[in-house]
Amino acid sequence: MPVDKKQPIPSVWTRPQRRKREQPALSPEQIVSAAVRLLDEEGIDALSMRNLGTRLNAGAASLYSHVANKDELIEMVVDEIYGEIEVPDAGARADWRSAVGDCAHSLRTAILRHPWMASVLGGVGMSHLGPNMMRISETMLDVLQKAGFPADEADHAVTTLTAYVIGMTTSEAAWLTMLARSGKDEREWMERLWPAAEEAAQDHPQLREQYASLRGKDPREMRDDKFAYGLQRVLDGLAGRIVRISE
């Protein structure tokens, strides 16, 4: 499907929807669901319109009825994953810190459930215009404005929080992808890595002490703890800003 020359910005979310005389063989929901399954099973390198068409037993025309190209398809599957993120309901929004923190943890969980997300989040086009991302953004802005942020600062706070979660979780997702390719579990890999890490740290006393204190700990729990620590410090910063605004 050629991109409409009248379309101001190339994105599935900015392209006018065409009226169709006949019901297409595939729905957008079917296409996106199959694409997510393909990505979860085979990774980002396996995603192509041809592979997706084969999986759906459909010709290219059926896909191009809904998406112009692979970039638009990725926009749609990313928003589909954003749909898994839990946002606080109206009754839970009074405790802004818990509400925002829970949403951040849910975003991290969604990305780690679909590690291929790590390789596309930096260049996913107009992801903020997707319906699920709009839902999340609206809720977070509502929570933070009711907590005391003016509208412009609430937007900055959401951006800061999202950047922290994506930054931390992208590294985790890349690590988990590497582990999956190796065929080893996380504990096994870390046990094999420790001797080399300790040897490399011999001339660095702070690192040597730190590595010694971590030996034998559950690597998943360590990742969880690091994420939670950083998240709490971001929330501390936001809480301090709310106090200053109210003074």
URMO-V783689 format. One record per run of one state. SS is the DSSP state (2 for helix, 1 for strand, 0 for the rest). FROM is the first residue (numbers start at 0). TO is the last residue. If there is no record, write none. Layout:
BEGIN
SS/FROM/TO + SS/FROM/TO
END
This chain:
BEGIN
0/0/26 + 2/27/41 + 0/42/42 + 2/43/45 + 0/46/47 + 2/48/55 + 0/56/58 + 2/59/63 + 0/64/68 + 2/69/81 + 0/82/88 + 2/89/91 + 0/92/94 + 2/95/112 + 0/113/113 + 2/114/118 + 0/119/119 + 2/120/122 + 0/123/125 + 2/126/128 + 0/129/129 + 2/130/146 + 0/147/149 + 2/150/181 + 0/182/184 + 2/185/199 + 0/200/203 + 2/204/213 + 0/214/217 + 2/218/245 + 0/246/246
END
